Amino acid sequence: MKDDEPTPGRRLLLRAAAALGLAATAGCADGPGASAPAGSPAAGAPVAPRAHGPYAYRLQPFAGNGPPRAGRALPRVREAPILRVDGRRRSMVLTFDDGPDPRYTPGILRTLREHDVRAMFFVCGEMAADNRDLLREMADDGHVIGNHTWTHPLLTRLDRSSTRDEIERTCDVVEDIVGEYPAWFRAPYGAWNRNVFQLGAELGMEPLAWTVDTLDWTEPGAKAIVRRVRAGAAPGVVVLSHDAGGDRTGTVEALRDYLPELLDSGYHLTVPNRHQV
């Protein structure tokens, strides 16, 4: 036996080490014959994402509650809501809050459809959940559906957790019904604070207020509403009306009067693009 030739005992140790190395390599392989540990997905099978809370996938990483929603860019956190839109082409925006309500929303949708006009509906989640067909009708007609919280509270009196719940639940029900996440948010009563702006941005929505308040929530009658729209009409104006939350008969009647007037005056009734504000 040569000096550098392994002894019989050493040969056994080397063979055992080689066998262990082959076993470890086989366990990491993806080829035929490779087996995964018990409870692991088979090679090539998609791995199920980790379960999070019911709304966690909405939030971006800095919110601390799970991964971002794929492909959704976040707007910046604003210090004030948007009050006007691009006024080129004499554009104006009609908005309706608090619905949908089966007593008044169908009449508004019908008038908008007759004139081939798109508007924005800032819906309350509890109303949307109870009137799913109306929400689908809005979407089918090309209207923009915005978030107006779940129960229409004064957000500036709520803590952050309660505020997020109000906003997030409405995002979820809108997406569940129409398959699209809201891109716009409006605070009830126009009451904004830093917390509201931050949460809206985290959820991917721009804050939109208004330029002209028709005061239809005071139920002044159709003629008074028409006068206010006529007086406030101008390029870039955002008009606030309501399709729920009280007797909105005047709102429905007023729209039938002032909408054709605006169109005949050369106004282009449109909806804003979130990425151009």
C-alpha positions as CSV (number, residue, x, y, z in Angstrom):
1,M,0.0,0.0,0.0
2,K,1.3,3.5,-0.9
3,D,1.7,6.1,1.7
4,D,-1.0,8.4,0.1
5,E,-3.6,5.6,-0.5
6,P,-6.6,5.7,1.9
7,T,-6.9,3.0,4.6
8,P,-9.9,0.8,4.5
9,G,-11.5,2.8,7.4
10,R,-10.9,6.1,5.6
11,R,-12.5,4.7,2.4
12,L,-15.7,3.9,4.3
13,L,-15.8,7.5,5.7
14,L,-15.3,9.0,2.2
15,R,-18.1,6.8,0.7
16,A,-20.5,7.8,3.5
17,A,-19.7,11.5,2.9
18,A,-20.3,11.2,-0.8
19,A,-23.6,9.4,-0.3
20,L,-24.8,12.2,2.0
21,G,-23.7,14.8,-0.6
22,L,-25.7,13.1,-3.3
23,A,-28.8,12.9,-1.1
24,A,-28.6,16.7,-0.3
25,T,-28.2,17.5,-4.0
26,A,-31.2,15.4,-5.0
27,G,-33.3,17.1,-2.4
28,C,-32.6,20.6,-4.0
29,A,-33.2,19.5,-7.6
30,D,-36.2,20.4,-9.7
31,G,-35.8,17.6,-12.2
32,P,-37.7,14.3,-12.4
33,G,-37.5,12.2,-9.3
34,A,-37.0,15.2,-7.0
35,S,-39.3,15.3,-4.1
36,A,-40.4,18.3,-2.0
37,P,-40.7,18.2,1.8
38,A,-44.0,17.3,3.2
39,G,-46.5,20.1,3.0
40,S,-44.5,22.0,0.3
41,P,-45.9,22.8,-3.2
42,A,-44.7,20.6,-6.0
43,A,-42.0,21.8,-8.3
44,G,-43.3,24.5,-10.7
45,A,-46.5,25.0,-8.8
46,P,-47.4,28.5,-7.8
47,V,-46.9,29.4,-4.2
48,A,-49.9,30.8,-2.4
49,P,-49.4,34.3,-1.0
50,R,-49.4,34.7,2.7
51,A,-52.8,35.5,4.1
52,H,-53.3,39.1,5.4
53,G,-56.2,41.0,6.8
54,P,-59.2,41.6,4.6
55,Y,-57.9,44.9,3.3
56,A,-54.2,44.5,3.7
57,Y,-53.5,44.0,0.0
58,R,-54.7,47.6,-0.6
59,L,-51.9,49.2,1.2
60,Q,-48.4,50.1,0.1
61,P,-45.4,48.9,2.2
62,F,-45.1,52.2,4.1
63,A,-48.5,51.7,5.5
64,G,-47.2,48.6,7.3
65,N,-50.0,46.2,6.4
66,G,-49.0,43.9,3.7
67,P,-47.8,44.1,0.0
68,P,-48.9,46.8,-2.4
69,R,-51.7,46.1,-4.9
70,A,-50.0,45.1,-8.1
71,G,-49.8,47.9,-10.7
72,R,-51.4,50.6,-8.7
73,A,-49.5,53.9,-8.5
74,L,-50.1,56.0,-5.4
75,P,-50.8,59.7,-5.7
76,R,-49.0,62.2,-3.5
77,V,-50.4,63.2,-0.2
78,R,-52.1,66.6,-0.8
79,E,-52.6,69.4,1.7
80,A,-55.9,70.5,0.2
81,P,-58.5,68.9,-2.0
82,I,-58.8,69.5,-5.7
83,L,-61.5,72.2,-6.3
84,R,-61.4,72.6,-10.1
85,V,-60.4,70.6,-13.1
86,D,-58.8,71.4,-16.5
87,G,-61.1,74.0,-18.0
88,R,-60.0,73.6,-21.6
89,R,-62.8,72.9,-24.1
90,R,-65.0,74.7,-21.5
91,S,-65.1,71.5,-19.5
92,M,-67.2,71.1,-16.3
93,V,-67.8,68.2,-14.0
94,L,-71.1,67.2,-12.5
95,T,-70.9,65.2,-9.2
96,F,-73.6,63.5,-7.1
97,D,-73.0,62.4,-3.5
98,D,-74.5,60.0,-0.9
99,G,-76.2,57.4,-3.2
100,P,-77.1,55.3,-4.9
101,D,-80.8,55.7,-3.9
102,P,-83.4,53.8,-6.0
103,R,-85.8,56.7,-5.6
104,Y,-83.6,59.4,-7.3
105,T,-80.5,57.9,-8.8
106,P,-82.3,56.2,-11.8
107,G,-83.8,59.5,-12.9
108,I,-80.4,61.2,-12.8
109,L,-78.9,58.3,-14.8
110,R,-81.7,58.5,-17.3
111,T,-81.1,62.2,-18.0
112,L,-77.4,61.8,-18.3
113,R,-77.9,58.9,-20.7
114,E,-80.3,60.9,-22.8
115,H,-77.6,63.6,-23.3
116,D,-74.7,61.2,-23.5
117,V,-73.0,62.8,-20.5
118,R,-70.6,61.3,-18.0
119,A,-70.7,62.3,-14.3
120,M,-69.1,61.3,-11.0
121,F,-71.0,59.6,-8.2
122,F,-69.4,59.6,-4.8
123,V,-71.2,56.7,-3.2
124,C,-71.6,55.7,0.5
125,G,-70.6,52.1,1.0
126,E,-73.7,51.1,2.9
127,M,-75.9,52.5,0.1
128,A,-73.8,50.8,-2.6
129,A,-74.0,47.4,-0.8
130,D,-77.8,47.7,-0.8
131,N,-78.2,48.9,-4.4
132,R,-75.7,46.9,-6.4
133,D,-77.6,47.0,-9.6
134,L,-77.6,50.8,-9.6
135,L,-73.8,50.8,-9.1
136,R,-73.4,48.4,-12.0
137,E,-75.6,50.7,-14.1
138,M,-73.4,53.7,-13.3
139,A,-70.3,51.8,-14.3
140,D,-72.0,50.4,-17.5
141,D,-72.9,54.0,-18.5
142,G,-69.3,55.1,-18.1
143,H,-69.7,57.2,-15.0
144,V,-66.9,57.5,-12.4
145,I,-67.6,56.0,-9.1
146,G,-65.9,57.7,-6.2
147,N,-65.6,56.9,-2.5
148,H,-67.7,58.9,0.0
149,T,-67.0,56.6,3.1
150,W,-69.3,53.9,4.4
151,T,-71.7,55.8,6.7
152,H,-71.0,59.5,5.9
153,P,-69.4,60.4,9.2
154,L,-67.5,63.6,10.1
155,L,-64.1,62.1,9.6
156,T,-62.2,64.8,11.5
157,R,-63.8,63.5,14.7
158,L,-62.7,59.9,14.1
159,D,-59.4,58.2,15.0
160,R,-57.2,56.9,12.3
161,S,-58.4,53.3,12.6
162,S,-62.0,54.2,12.3
163,T,-61.4,56.6,9.4
164,R,-59.5,53.9,7.5
165,D,-62.3,51.4,8.1
166,E,-64.9,53.9,6.7
167,I,-62.9,54.6,3.6
168,E,-61.5,51.1,3.0
169,R,-64.8,49.2,3.3
170,T,-66.3,51.4,0.6
171,C,-63.3,50.8,-1.6
172,D,-63.9,47.0,-1.2
173,V,-67.6,47.0,-1.9
174,V,-67.1,49.2,-5.0
175,E,-64.4,46.9,-6.4
176,D,-66.5,43.8,-5.5
177,I,-69.5,45.1,-7.4
178,V,-68.0,46.8,-10.5
179,G,-64.6,45.2,-10.6
180,E,-62.7,48.5,-10.3
181,Y,-61.1,50.2,-7.4
182,P,-62.2,53.9,-6.8
183,A,-59.7,56.5,-8.0
184,W,-61.3,59.4,-6.2
185,F,-62.3,60.2,-2.7
186,R,-64.6,63.0,-1.2
187,A,-64.8,63.6,2.5
188,P,-68.3,64.0,3.9
189,Y,-69.2,67.6,4.7
190,G,-66.0,68.6,3.0
191,A,-64.2,68.0,6.3
192,W,-60.6,67.2,5.6
193,N,-57.5,66.8,7.7
194,R,-54.0,65.4,7.4
195,N,-55.1,62.0,8.4
196,V,-57.8,61.9,5.7
197,F,-55.4,63.0,3.0
198,Q,-52.9,60.4,4.0
199,L,-55.3,57.5,4.1
200,G,-56.9,58.5,0.8
201,A,-53.4,58.6,-0.9
202,E,-52.4,55.3,0.7
203,L,-55.5,53.7,-0.9
204,G,-54.6,55.2,-4.3
205,M,-57.3,58.0,-4.5
206,E,-57.2,61.7,-5.2
207,P,-59.3,64.0,-3.0
208,L,-61.9,65.9,-5.0
209,A,-64.1,68.7,-3.5
210,W,-66.2,71.1,-5.5
211,T,-66.4,74.6,-6.9
212,V,-70.2,75.2,-7.0
213,D,-72.5,73.9,-4.2
214,T,-76.1,73.7,-5.5
215,L,-77.2,73.5,-1.8
216,D,-79.7,70.9,-2.9
217,W,-79.3,69.2,0.4
218,T,-81.4,72.0,1.9
219,E,-84.2,70.9,-0.5
220,P,-84.7,74.4,-2.0
221,G,-86.6,73.2,-5.1
222,A,-85.6,72.7,-8.7
223,K,-85.6,76.4,-9.8
224,A,-83.2,77.4,-7.0
225,I,-80.8,74.6,-8.0
226,V,-80.9,75.6,-11.7
227,R,-80.2,79.2,-10.8
228,R,-77.1,78.3,-8.8
229,V,-75.7,76.1,-11.5
230,R,-76.3,78.8,-14.1
231,A,-74.6,81.4,-11.9
232,G,-71.6,79.2,-11.2
233,A,-71.1,77.7,-14.6
234,A,-67.5,78.3,-15.9
235,P,-64.6,76.3,-17.4
236,G,-63.1,73.9,-14.9
237,V,-66.0,74.1,-12.4
238,V,-67.0,71.0,-10.3
239,V,-70.7,71.1,-9.4
240,L,-71.9,69.4,-6.2
241,S,-75.3,67.8,-6.0
242,H,-76.8,64.8,-4.2
243,D,-78.8,61.7,-5.3
244,A,-79.6,60.5,-1.8
245,G,-79.7,61.7,1.8
246,G,-83.1,63.4,1.7
247,D,-85.8,64.4,-0.8
248,R,-83.8,64.8,-4.0
249,T,-86.8,65.3,-6.3
250,G,-85.6,68.9,-7.0
251,T,-82.2,67.7,-8.0
252,V,-83.6,65.2,-10.5
253,E,-85.9,67.9,-12.0
254,A,-83.2,70.6,-12.0
255,L,-80.8,68.3,-14.0
256,R,-83.3,67.9,-16.7
257,D,-83.4,71.7,-17.1
258,Y,-79.8,72.9,-16.7
259,L,-78.0,70.0,-18.4
260,P,-79.3,70.7,-22.0
261,E,-78.7,74.5,-21.3
262,L,-75.0,73.9,-20.4
263,L,-74.5,71.7,-23.5
264,D,-76.2,74.3,-25.8
265,S,-73.9,77.0,-24.3
266,G,-70.9,75.0,-25.4
267,Y,-69.9,73.4,-22.1
268,H,-68.3,70.0,-22.3
269,L,-69.6,67.9,-19.3
270,T,-66.8,65.4,-18.6
271,V,-65.0,63.5,-15.8
272,P,-61.4,64.1,-14.7
273,N,-58.4,61.9,-15.2
274,R,-56.7,61.1,-11.9
275,H,-53.3,61.1,-13.6
276,Q,-53.7,64.6,-15.1
277,V,-54.6,66.6,-11.9
